[in-house]
Amino acid sequence: MNWMRHAACRDAPPDLFFPTQQNRTRARHALAVCASCPVIDQCRAYMQHMSRQSGYPLVGVWAGIWLDDPDRPRQYRRRRTR
């Protein structure tokens, strides 16, 4: 978990990463933070691990993916293949 100290989101307010469908502006801001993150790959691996461990789908913005967004499956597949 040492990588978290280098995350671009470490000083951002947590509620930024839990936007509602109606608040797409907040989601865009969170996604912009993720886009500049030097540890996005570690965050994505952590997100996948947490999702498997919990057995429930995660919500919010994780590793540059808005998990409540209706376009999520398409976006996730596109990012995963990079």
N, C-alpha and C positions, 0 to 999 in steps of 0.2 A: 504494500500500500504506500510505499515511499513515493511512487509516481504522483500521488494526489497533491503533494506539496508543490508540484510544478503545473498543476491544472490552471487553465485560464479562468475557470469559474470559482476558484478558491475564495475570492473576496466579493463575489457577486451575491446579491440577496437570493436565498433559496427559492422564494416564490416566483422568481423570474423563470425558473425551469419547470413550472407547473402551470402553463397557460391554459385558458379555456378555449373551446372552439370559437367563441365570440371574440377572443383577444388575440388575434393573429399578429398584432404588433409586438406583443410581449414574446410570442413564439419566435418571430423574426430576430428580435434582440438576443434571445437565448441561442438561437442557431448561429448568429454572428459571433458570439463568444466562443462557441465550440469550433467554429471555422478557424479561429486563430490559435487554437490550443495545441501545444507541442506534444501532449500525451494523449491525443484522441484515440490512438490505437489501443492503448492500455485501458482507457475508459470504455471503449467498445467491448473489449474482452471481459471487463468487470460487469458491464451491463448484461452480457450474455450469461455469465456465471450466476448473477443475482436472479435473473429470470428463470433459469433452470432450478436453482435452489428453492425459490419461493413457490414455484408451480403456478404462479399467477402472472398475468401479463403486467409489465411495468407501464407506468404512465408518466407523462411529462417529456422533457427534452433530455435525452441521454446520448452522449457521443455524437452530437450533431444530427440526431434523428428525433423527430417529434412523434412520440409513440401513440398519441391520441389522434393524430392527423389521419383523415380518411385516405390520404395518399401514401401512408406509411409503408405498406408492403412493397409498392413499386420503388420508393426511395431507398428502402433498406436493401433490396436486391441490387439496385444500381451501385450503392456504396460498397456492398460486400464484394462485388466483383472487381473493384479497383485494386 
